[in-house]
């Protein structure tokens, strides 16, 4: 009889171990599924918001050509980049004109912090574009930059 009681206790312990393993696994699966759902569907919404019909294109402002040294350590490298800003409205254009030296300095600072191998890839140029938009929008108070267009982009290493 003592042996039967011992076996029953061991079976209960084994069942509890299974429960303690299954519950965290289920919670992990549910959390992972919820996170995947959130990230997949939130990105689609953001892309749809950024696409504007041709009639709603913002005010364009050409900032000219920037020639800057890049951050390559093993070779001398420079980039020649022509930048055009798409702005929210005319008020933002006036603010950009007032703050033009600060904005140009920020553009030079961001571009010169990149390496030639980084800016040569499409992903690198897209990341550069997004970083410039964020940086310039921190300078502006009236509105913001909708997009940045690189109308010329040349990288040379020596």
Residue frames as qw, qx, qy, qz and C-alpha x, y, z in Angstrom:
[[0.000, 0.883, 0.469, 0.000, 0.00, 0.00, 0.00],
 [0.320, -0.768, 0.113, 0.543, 2.87, 2.36, 0.73],
 [0.397, -0.097, 0.608, 0.681, 4.24, 1.68, -2.72],
 [0.189, 0.649, 0.659, 0.329, 0.91, 2.58, -4.36],
 [0.157, -0.929, -0.226, 0.249, 0.77, 5.90, -2.46],
 [0.407, -0.533, 0.366, 0.645, 4.32, 6.66, -3.58],
 [0.352, 0.221, 0.694, 0.588, 3.41, 5.96, -7.22],
 [0.060, 0.836, 0.535, 0.102, 0.34, 8.23, -7.01],
 [0.266, -0.856, 0.014, 0.443, 2.47, 11.09, -5.59],
 [0.406, -0.283, 0.547, 0.675, 5.05, 10.64, -8.39],
 [0.269, 0.510, 0.697, 0.426, 2.27, 10.69, -11.02],
 [0.063, -0.931, -0.340, 0.119, 0.91, 13.95, -9.55],
 [0.351, -0.687, 0.257, 0.582, 4.40, 15.50, -9.61],
 [0.398, 0.037, 0.676, 0.619, 4.85, 14.45, -13.23],
 [0.151, 0.738, 0.616, 0.232, 1.49, 16.01, -14.15],
 [0.191, -0.918, -0.124, 0.323, 2.40, 19.25, -12.41],
 [0.426, -0.415, 0.451, 0.666, 5.72, 19.39, -14.25],
 [0.324, 0.368, 0.693, 0.528, 3.90, 19.04, -17.56],
 [0.004, -0.893, -0.449, -0.018, 1.50, 21.84, -16.65],
 [0.313, -0.820, 0.098, 0.468, 4.36, 24.13, -15.63],
 [0.389, -0.193, 0.593, 0.679, 6.03, 23.49, -19.00],
 [0.234, 0.526, 0.721, 0.386, 2.89, 23.76, -21.14],
 [0.053, -0.901, -0.377, 0.208, 1.50, 27.02, -19.68],
 [0.218, -0.713, 0.242, 0.621, 4.64, 29.14, -20.36],
 [0.325, 0.002, 0.731, 0.600, 4.95, 27.61, -23.81],
 [0.154, 0.694, 0.679, 0.182, 1.34, 28.56, -24.61],
 [0.127, -0.900, -0.159, 0.384, 1.85, 32.09, -23.28],
 [0.326, -0.467, 0.477, 0.669, 4.99, 32.46, -25.40],
 [0.277, 0.289, 0.771, 0.495, 3.14, 31.31, -28.53],
 [0.046, 0.842, 0.537, -0.018, 0.24, 33.68, -27.88],
 [0.213, -0.829, 0.062, 0.514, 2.58, 36.63, -27.23],
 [0.349, -0.239, 0.619, 0.662, 4.61, 35.85, -30.35],
 [0.228, 0.512, 0.746, 0.359, 1.48, 35.64, -32.48],
 [0.049, -0.913, -0.357, 0.191, 0.15, 38.91, -31.08],
 [0.295, -0.679, 0.276, 0.613, 3.49, 40.64, -31.66],
 [0.337, 0.030, 0.715, 0.612, 3.71, 39.34, -35.23],
 [0.146, 0.726, 0.652, 0.162, 0.16, 40.50, -35.93],
 [0.154, -0.898, -0.143, 0.386, 0.90, 43.97, -34.53],
 [0.303, -0.537, 0.440, 0.653, 4.12, 44.45, -36.51],
 [0.325, 0.203, 0.764, 0.518, 2.79, 43.08, -39.79],
 [0.095, 0.760, 0.613, 0.192, -0.40, 45.10, -39.83],
 [0.204, -0.866, -0.105, 0.444, 1.00, 48.31, -38.36],
 [0.349, -0.333, 0.491, 0.726, 3.63, 48.54, -41.14],
 [0.243, 0.447, 0.724, 0.465, 1.00, 48.21, -43.85],
 [0.060, -0.893, -0.434, 0.103, -0.96, 51.12, -42.40],
 [0.308, -0.723, 0.157, 0.598, 2.12, 53.35, -42.28],
 [0.352, -0.037, 0.635, 0.687, 2.99, 52.64, -45.91],
 [0.140, 0.665, 0.672, 0.295, -0.50, 53.52, -47.04],
 [0.177, -0.900, -0.241, 0.317, -0.35, 56.82, -45.13],
 [0.362, -0.555, 0.324, 0.676, 2.95, 57.86, -46.72],
 [0.310, 0.231, 0.686, 0.616, 1.70, 57.40, -50.28],
 [0.186, 0.566, 0.253, -0.762, 0.10, 60.64, -51.41],
 [0.584, 0.644, 0.482, 0.112, -2.01, 61.15, -54.50],
 [0.517, 0.247, 0.202, 0.795, -0.26, 63.34, -57.13],
 [0.078, -0.792, -0.274, -0.540, -2.65, 66.22, -56.32],
 [0.586, -0.807, -0.050, -0.056, -1.37, 66.31, -52.72],
 [0.759, 0.161, -0.168, 0.609, 2.35, 66.60, -53.40],
 [0.393, -0.785, -0.205, 0.433, 3.91, 69.08, -50.99],
 [0.188, 0.966, -0.163, -0.074, 5.96, 72.18, -51.66],
 [0.898, 0.132, -0.011, 0.420, 9.34, 71.32, -53.23],
 [0.125, -0.963, 0.231, 0.057, 12.52, 73.11, -52.21],
 [0.846, 0.357, -0.213, 0.335, 15.89, 72.45, -53.82],
 [0.553, -0.804, 0.111, 0.186, 18.75, 72.76, -51.34],
 [0.278, 0.823, -0.485, -0.098, 21.52, 72.34, -53.88],
 [0.865, 0.230, -0.424, 0.137, 24.48, 69.98, -54.04],
 [0.568, -0.743, 0.341, -0.096, 26.44, 68.80, -51.02],
 [0.742, 0.417, -0.484, 0.202, 29.99, 67.47, -51.43],
 [0.568, -0.695, 0.338, -0.285, 31.20, 65.84, -48.23],
 [0.236, 0.421, -0.867, 0.122, 33.94, 63.51, -47.05],
 [0.846, -0.271, -0.324, -0.324, 32.65, 60.14, -45.88],
 [0.578, -0.664, 0.407, -0.245, 33.64, 58.27, -42.72],
 [0.949, 0.212, -0.211, 0.100, 35.72, 55.55, -44.44],
 [0.552, -0.750, 0.334, 0.149, 38.86, 54.68, -42.47],
 [0.774, -0.101, 0.497, 0.379, 40.71, 52.58, -45.02],
 [0.423, 0.302, 0.451, 0.725, 40.45, 55.00, -47.97],
 [0.091, 0.296, 0.097, -0.946, 39.54, 58.58, -48.79],
 [0.096, 0.471, 0.824, 0.300, 35.93, 58.74, -49.95],
 [0.144, 0.240, 0.181, -0.943, 33.48, 61.50, -50.69],
 [0.248, 0.546, 0.798, 0.060, 29.88, 61.86, -51.78],
 [0.086, 0.057, -0.192, -0.976, 28.25, 64.43, -53.99],
 [0.026, 0.485, 0.869, -0.091, 24.53, 64.57, -53.19],
 [0.170, -0.226, -0.200, -0.938, 21.84, 66.92, -54.55],
 [0.046, -0.345, -0.842, 0.411, 18.96, 67.24, -52.09],
 [0.291, -0.324, -0.304, -0.847, 15.36, 68.38, -52.66],
 [0.103, 0.131, 0.782, -0.600, 12.92, 68.61, -49.76],
 [0.296, -0.474, -0.634, -0.535, 9.19, 67.98, -50.00],
 [0.004, 0.037, -0.520, 0.853, 7.58, 70.22, -47.38],
 [0.097, 0.489, 0.819, -0.285, 4.11, 70.23, -45.81],
 [0.185, 0.883, 0.431, 0.028, 3.16, 73.74, -46.88],
 [0.379, 0.742, -0.019, 0.553, 4.41, 77.22, -47.76],
 [0.451, -0.849, 0.160, -0.225, 4.83, 78.21, -44.10],
 [0.882, -0.312, 0.247, 0.252, 7.34, 75.40, -43.68],
 [0.683, 0.495, 0.122, 0.523, 9.21, 76.64, -46.75],
 [0.010, -0.886, 0.103, -0.452, 9.58, 80.07, -45.13],
 [0.696, -0.669, 0.254, -0.061, 10.84, 78.46, -41.93],
 [0.901, 0.050, 0.202, 0.381, 13.34, 76.35, -43.88],
 [0.444, 0.718, 0.008, 0.536, 14.65, 79.50, -45.56],
 [0.313, -0.866, 0.199, -0.335, 15.11, 81.15, -42.14],
 [0.733, -0.517, 0.441, -0.026, 16.90, 78.08, -40.75],
 [0.823, 0.536, -0.187, -0.022, 18.78, 77.12, -43.92],
 [0.232, 0.667, -0.659, 0.259, 22.32, 77.24, -42.45],
 [0.528, -0.326, 0.676, -0.398, 21.27, 74.98, -39.55],
 [0.901, 0.245, 0.244, -0.263, 19.57, 72.53, -41.92],
 [0.669, 0.642, -0.372, 0.049, 22.53, 72.43, -44.31],
 [0.063, -0.597, 0.730, -0.326, 24.89, 71.83, -41.40],
 [0.728, -0.119, 0.566, -0.368, 22.69, 68.94, -40.20],
 [0.882, 0.445, -0.012, -0.155, 22.64, 67.41, -43.71],
 [0.428, 0.680, -0.566, 0.186, 26.45, 67.62, -43.96],
 [0.345, -0.476, 0.702, -0.403, 26.82, 66.17, -40.47],
 [0.850, 0.048, 0.422, -0.313, 24.54, 63.17, -41.18],
 [0.830, 0.536, -0.145, -0.046, 25.98, 62.35, -44.62],
 [0.295, 0.700, -0.601, 0.250, 29.61, 62.67, -43.48],
 [0.529, -0.415, 0.646, -0.360, 28.97, 60.20, -40.65],
 [0.930, 0.200, 0.232, -0.203, 28.27, 57.40, -43.16],
 [0.454, -0.376, 0.682, 0.433, 30.73, 55.13, -44.97],
 [0.338, 0.377, -0.528, -0.682, 30.88, 54.67, -48.72],
 [0.157, -0.052, -0.976, -0.140, 29.81, 51.02, -48.45],
 [0.140, 0.442, 0.712, -0.526, 26.74, 52.11, -46.45],
 [0.330, 0.602, 0.099, -0.720, 25.50, 54.78, -48.88],
 [0.164, 0.304, -0.745, -0.571, 26.16, 52.68, -51.98],
 [0.003, 0.249, 0.968, 0.032, 23.35, 50.25, -51.14],
 [0.278, -0.499, -0.459, -0.681, 19.67, 51.05, -51.71],
 [0.602, -0.609, -0.508, 0.094, 18.94, 50.20, -48.07],
 [0.505, -0.273, -0.188, 0.797, 21.70, 52.55, -46.94],
 [0.031, 0.217, 0.239, 0.946, 20.34, 55.43, -49.02],
 [0.456, -0.581, -0.523, -0.425, 16.83, 54.79, -47.68],
 [0.623, -0.535, -0.415, 0.392, 18.13, 54.78, -44.10],
 [0.348, -0.069, -0.003, 0.935, 20.04, 57.99, -44.86],
 [0.172, -0.435, -0.416, -0.780, 16.85, 59.57, -46.24],
 [0.574, -0.630, -0.504, -0.136, 14.86, 58.63, -43.12],
 [0.594, -0.393, -0.286, 0.641, 17.60, 59.84, -40.78],
 [0.190, 0.122, 0.136, 0.965, 17.76, 63.19, -42.62],
 [0.343, -0.566, -0.474, -0.581, 13.98, 63.61, -42.41],
 [0.633, -0.608, -0.444, 0.180, 14.03, 62.95, -38.65],
 [0.525, -0.234, -0.131, 0.808, 16.97, 65.29, -38.10],
 [0.045, 0.264, 0.248, 0.931, 15.52, 68.17, -40.13],
 [0.443, -0.607, -0.516, -0.411, 12.08, 67.77, -38.53],
 [0.590, -0.529, -0.411, 0.451, 13.68, 68.28, -35.11],
 [0.313, -0.082, 0.035, 0.946, 14.92, 71.67, -36.34],
 [0.172, -0.325, -0.418, -0.830, 11.56, 72.83, -37.73],
 [0.129, 0.198, 0.683, -0.692, 8.61, 74.03, -35.62],
 [0.459, 0.262, -0.066, -0.846, 5.95, 75.08, -38.18],
 [0.907, 0.230, -0.024, -0.352, 5.49, 71.70, -39.82],
 [0.662, -0.400, 0.606, 0.187, 7.80, 69.22, -41.35],
 [0.200, 0.454, -0.722, -0.482, 9.57, 67.54, -44.20],
 [0.891, 0.127, 0.149, -0.410, 7.38, 64.94, -45.89],
 [0.941, 0.154, 0.193, 0.231, 10.14, 63.42, -47.97],
 [0.173, -0.755, 0.441, 0.454, 13.66, 63.97, -49.22],
 [0.858, 0.495, 0.132, 0.035, 14.66, 63.32, -52.81],
 [0.487, -0.505, 0.465, 0.541, 18.25, 62.72, -53.90],
 [0.631, 0.740, 0.072, -0.221, 18.38, 64.15, -57.41],
 [0.564, 0.630, -0.509, 0.161, 22.09, 63.36, -57.69],
 [0.770, -0.555, 0.303, -0.087, 24.05, 60.81, -55.69],
 [0.719, 0.540, -0.398, 0.180, 27.69, 60.08, -56.52],
 [0.721, -0.638, 0.265, 0.061, 30.17, 58.28, -54.26],
 [0.667, 0.616, -0.372, 0.194, 33.89, 58.13, -55.06],
 [0.768, -0.589, 0.190, 0.167, 36.72, 56.43, -53.21],
 [0.437, 0.794, -0.417, 0.073, 40.43, 56.93, -53.86]]
